[in-house]
């Protein structure tokens, strides 16, 4: 498998150049392609939008012309009737009042569409003829379209009007003629939407299809009900009757949205497959029509394809030209590097005398100079290192001998001190006992010698306590030396957890009696369990932890407890004493580290600094670790875990 990291420099250069050029080319090409695509897209959007607007304008103009002509015919017919009646008045055949009454009847008999009517206003805007009798004689000049009628008096105009019971206004058309003898503005008015049936799409079908977009685009018209009114291939169909579900969805969206654009797939008759198409559409609300203009994407995709082809060709040529260029540059670099590699290989074999020749002052020449300087220093470092190794080996031998001598001295001194110290402690106990049983009873309460005797008794107790303390120190030193030497004897056996707790509790009862304010609590398990361990060593650990707990607790309790976990038993010794600061929680396990009162209430040193270190090493022998959780003023809790059941030792 090819790995670039393992290839030669000339290959890496070629890959780097080609990769960098490819990234730059692709980014630049992508930007150019996107910009060209966006420009073409905007152009076709503008063209389709302009075409759609032109189609809508053309349809509206055609509709306006049809409505205008029809309304004009109605209005001028009414004007002819008014002129006829006026001529009858002049001939004396009718009175003017009778003539106006007949004119009103004739005008009101005219209907335009479903709701269209003829009405008349005078030059002041007062209604003189209207099918609603409540409006006769009402001044309508407050309405904007009435003021426009008064101003123009004749001609065609449109306005928006909303009936009282309707929620929105609708487009209305009116054609006016003016009959000056009576000062009547004869107006034929109706809603534009009522003239849809009058429109003949064949009148502008040919001109409609002349407004097309691109080479393959064409316009079409749908009504709000979903029927195709104008289409080059489909006509009179409802969108539910289309064979393709996709086309049904497109037509339904156009009818529902009425304004906007969307993309879809379409196949013209005679074509093999579907092609992507875009359509822009706008509605004519007064007609209930949606005018749309569509075009295939291929009309603007071909320039993009040509640009992509040119870019790919240029990329291929550039990549091919990079091969000789990158390999030529790589050769100028790799030849000195090959020589440097050869010299490094010789130096790795132990020949520190190799040096490089500097042929130039460029980076490779500087590299050769750095190599020579490096080899000079390496030679000096090797000589210094050999001398240092020789000195360290001699020092290491001396330290090993000194450590062995120390271990032997500690073991020997501890052993030699143990025998006479045991005798001293025994004699002190005997002296203290004899003094208390034989000497003190013969002294009366008023005997002057009694005061000196009691002082002697007190001092004798102090000597015994210090002797005991010295004995514990000697034992700790002996245990420590055995652990370090690996000579500690381990007598593991199956131990009842309950018996281990009872033994430790009984041995600590005296500590509890010395501090009446501190209660000793031993919490055992309800179910019997056993561990495999050295009874004396585990007892030593628990006693040491309990002793430390009593030393550091003035009031409260010291609790010895066990908790069963999955396959293990966790021993805990917790107190309510002074607590241990965070920075001392690991130091207390160091050899000869002596903890002090965390609250600075006492400067007395507690212990010799060996107990916790020995306890941790004993626990470590069983694959566990002695840990402590503590907070200043809230006490401490030491805990360790031992496995349940039998195991090989």
Buried (B, 14 or more C-beta within 10 A) or exposed (E): EEEEEEEEBBBBBBBBBBEEBBEEBEEEBEEEBEEBBEEBBEEBBEBBBBBBBBBBBBBBEBBBBBBBEBBBEBBBBBBEBBEEBBEBBEEEEBEBEEBBEBBBEBBBEBEBBEEBBBBBBBBEBBBBBBBEEEBBEEEBBEEEBBEBBBEEBBBBBBBEBEEEEEEEEBBBBBBBBBBEEBBBBBBBBBBBBBBBEEBEBEEBBEEBBEBBBBEBBBBBBBBBEBBBBBBBEBBEBBBEEBEEEEBBBBBBBBBEEBEEBBEBEBEEEEEEEEBEBBBBBBBBBBBBBBBBBBBBBBBBEEEBEEBBEEBEEEBEEBBEEBEEEBBEBBEEBBEBBEBBEEBBEEBEEEEBEBEBEBEEEEEBBEBBEEBBEEBEEEEEEEEEEEEEEEEEEEEEEEEEEEEEEEBEEBBEBBEEBBEEBEEBBEEBBEBBEEBEEEBBEEBEEEEEEBEEBEEBBEEBEEBBEEBBEBBBBBBBBBBBBBBBEEEBEEEBEEBBBBEBBEBBBEBBEEBBEEBEEBBBEBEBBEEEBBBBBBBEBBBBBBBBBBBBBBBBBEEEBBBBBBEBEEEEBBBBBBBBBBBBBEEBBEEBBBBEBEBBBBEEEEEEEBBBBBBBBBBBBBBEBBEBEBBBEBEEEEBBBBBBBBBBEEEEE
